[in-house]
Amino acid sequence: MAESFANASSRAIGVTSSVTTASIGAQATTITNISTFNVSAGMLVDHPNFIGGTRVKSVDVASNFGTSGQITVDQTSSNTTALTGQIVGFHTVTSIDTPTEKSILVGGTLSNNTTGQVRASVILSQHNNEHINIIHDAPIPEGSSLVISDGGKLVVGIGSTISVSTNTDNALDVSLSFLRGVS
């Protein structure tokens, strides 16, 4: 198959929610005492006691408007004592491209649509459900863009997915460029 260039893009990326009542046990994989309204499996967890890229694994106890909800995440918290009254953010992950042939991410632009600074992450999810941060929580000032340039190319295998997440609703326009059909 011949090599070719292709773009993948998405407009107004970002759906986020947060809770202010969360309890996080010492070195735990559960977050309790929360409303699970707008929280679902696969969302990124935004809290300093979880490494970047931690995802919601499951909503164990739903509580749409109360504080009796519980979720399980895919990483263990780093706190050594139990924490209560924590602010935890949950951010959607928007798929930009899932190639059907081996591809190389050659560049792209993440453009801030808001009137304030946002944080953005670019994630490579591979076939075995492993999620790798390509860019994690990079600040993008108001009126600016983050450009992924020729500093390094990234091979994206068949069935892998490149996704983007941000900490602000409808915050980013994303355009990524790929070289398709490489061997």
C-alpha positions as CSV (number, residue, x, y, z in Angstrom):
1,M,0.0,0.0,0.0
2,A,1.3,3.5,-0.9
3,E,2.1,6.0,1.8
4,S,-0.2,9.0,2.2
5,F,-0.8,11.9,4.5
6,A,-4.1,12.3,6.4
7,N,-5.5,14.7,9.0
8,A,-7.8,13.8,11.9
9,S,-9.5,16.6,13.8
10,S,-12.2,17.4,16.3
11,R,-13.8,20.6,17.4
12,A,-14.7,21.9,20.9
13,I,-13.1,19.0,22.9
14,G,-13.6,18.8,26.6
15,V,-16.3,17.7,29.1
16,T,-15.3,17.9,32.7
17,S,-16.8,17.6,36.1
18,S,-15.5,17.8,39.6
19,V,-16.4,17.0,43.2
20,T,-15.4,18.7,46.4
21,T,-16.3,16.0,48.9
22,A,-14.2,13.1,47.8
23,S,-12.5,10.7,50.3
24,I,-9.4,8.9,49.2
25,G,-8.0,6.1,51.3
26,A,-4.3,5.6,51.9
27,Q,-2.8,4.0,48.8
28,A,-6.2,3.1,47.6
29,T,-7.9,2.5,44.2
30,T,-11.3,3.8,45.3
31,I,-12.7,7.3,45.6
32,T,-15.7,7.5,47.8
33,N,-18.1,10.1,49.2
34,I,-18.8,11.6,45.8
35,S,-21.6,12.4,43.4
36,T,-21.1,10.2,40.3
37,F,-23.2,12.5,38.0
38,N,-21.3,12.8,34.7
39,V,-18.6,10.4,35.8
40,S,-18.0,7.3,33.7
41,A,-15.4,4.6,33.1
42,G,-12.5,5.8,31.0
43,M,-12.5,9.4,32.3
44,L,-9.2,10.8,33.5
45,V,-8.8,11.5,37.2
46,D,-7.4,15.0,38.1
47,H,-5.9,14.9,41.6
48,P,-2.3,15.3,42.9
49,N,-2.4,12.0,44.7
50,F,-2.9,10.0,41.4
51,I,-0.3,9.9,38.7
52,G,-1.2,11.5,35.4
53,G,-3.3,9.3,33.2
54,T,-5.1,7.6,36.0
55,R,-8.6,6.5,34.7
56,V,-11.9,5.7,36.2
57,K,-12.2,1.9,35.9
58,S,-15.8,1.6,37.1
59,V,-18.6,3.4,38.9
60,D,-19.3,1.0,41.8
61,V,-22.0,2.9,43.6
62,A,-24.0,5.5,41.6
63,S,-25.1,8.6,43.4
64,N,-26.2,11.2,40.9
65,F,-26.7,14.2,43.2
66,G,-25.6,12.9,46.7
67,T,-22.3,12.1,48.2
68,S,-22.7,8.3,48.6
69,G,-21.1,7.4,45.3
70,Q,-18.0,5.3,44.8
71,I,-15.6,4.7,41.9
72,T,-12.6,2.4,41.3
73,V,-9.6,3.8,39.4
74,D,-6.8,1.9,37.6
75,Q,-3.9,3.3,39.7
76,T,-3.2,3.4,43.4
77,S,-3.2,6.7,45.2
78,S,0.1,8.0,46.5
79,N,-1.2,9.4,49.8
80,T,0.0,7.6,53.0
81,T,-3.0,8.7,55.1
82,A,-6.7,8.8,54.4
83,L,-7.9,12.1,52.9
84,T,-11.4,13.7,53.1
85,G,-13.0,16.7,51.5
86,Q,-10.8,16.5,48.4
87,I,-11.5,18.2,45.1
88,V,-11.2,15.7,42.3
89,G,-11.7,16.4,38.6
90,F,-12.9,14.0,36.0
91,H,-12.2,14.7,32.3
92,T,-13.5,12.9,29.2
93,V,-11.0,11.4,26.7
94,T,-11.9,12.2,23.1
95,S,-10.7,9.8,20.4
96,I,-9.1,11.6,17.5
97,D,-7.9,8.7,15.4
98,T,-7.8,4.9,15.4
99,P,-5.7,3.9,12.3
100,T,-6.6,0.8,10.3
101,E,-3.0,0.7,8.9
102,K,0.3,1.5,10.6
103,S,0.7,5.2,10.8
104,I,3.1,7.9,12.1
105,L,1.9,10.9,14.0
106,V,4.0,13.6,12.3
107,G,2.5,16.7,13.9
108,G,-0.6,18.6,15.1
109,T,-2.1,21.5,16.8
110,L,-4.2,21.8,20.0
111,S,-5.9,25.3,20.0
112,N,-7.3,26.9,23.1
113,N,-10.9,28.2,22.4
114,T,-11.4,29.7,25.9
115,T,-10.7,33.0,27.6
116,G,-8.4,31.4,30.2
117,Q,-5.5,28.9,30.4
118,V,-6.4,25.2,29.9
119,R,-4.4,22.0,30.4
120,A,-4.3,19.4,27.7
121,S,-3.2,15.8,27.5
122,V,-2.6,13.6,24.4
123,I,-2.8,9.9,25.0
124,L,-1.8,6.8,23.0
125,S,-4.0,3.8,23.9
126,Q,-2.7,0.5,22.6
127,H,-4.4,-2.8,21.8
128,N,-3.9,-4.2,25.3
129,N,-5.8,-1.3,26.9
130,E,-2.5,0.3,28.0
131,H,-2.7,4.1,28.0
132,I,0.5,6.2,27.6
133,N,0.7,9.9,28.1
134,I,2.3,11.5,25.0
135,I,1.7,15.0,26.5
136,H,0.3,15.3,30.0
137,D,-1.4,18.4,31.5
138,A,0.5,20.9,29.2
139,P,-0.7,24.4,29.8
140,I,-2.1,26.3,26.8
141,P,-2.6,30.0,27.5
142,E,-5.7,31.9,26.4
143,G,-5.5,32.7,22.6
144,S,-2.7,30.2,22.1
145,S,-2.0,26.8,20.6
146,L,0.2,23.8,21.5
147,V,2.0,22.6,18.4
148,I,3.2,19.0,18.1
149,S,6.1,19.4,15.8
150,D,9.1,17.6,14.2
151,G,10.8,17.0,17.6
152,G,9.9,13.3,17.3
153,K,7.6,11.1,15.4
154,L,5.3,8.5,17.0
155,V,4.4,5.2,15.4
156,V,0.7,4.5,15.9
157,G,-0.1,0.8,15.4
158,I,-3.2,-0.7,13.8
159,G,-6.0,-0.5,16.3
160,S,-4.2,1.9,18.7
161,T,-6.0,5.2,19.4
162,I,-4.7,8.8,19.8
163,S,-7.0,10.7,22.2
164,V,-7.1,14.2,23.7
165,S,-8.3,15.4,27.1
166,T,-8.6,18.8,28.7
167,N,-9.6,20.2,32.1
168,T,-12.1,22.7,30.6
169,D,-15.5,22.2,28.8
170,N,-15.4,22.7,25.0
171,A,-11.9,24.1,25.3
172,L,-9.9,22.6,22.4
173,D,-9.9,22.3,18.7
174,V,-7.5,19.5,17.6
175,S,-5.9,18.7,14.3
176,L,-3.4,15.9,14.0
177,S,-1.4,14.9,10.9
178,F,-0.5,11.3,10.1
179,L,1.6,9.5,7.5
180,R,-0.4,6.3,6.6
181,G,0.6,3.0,5.2
182,V,4.2,3.0,6.5
183,S,6.1,-0.3,6.8
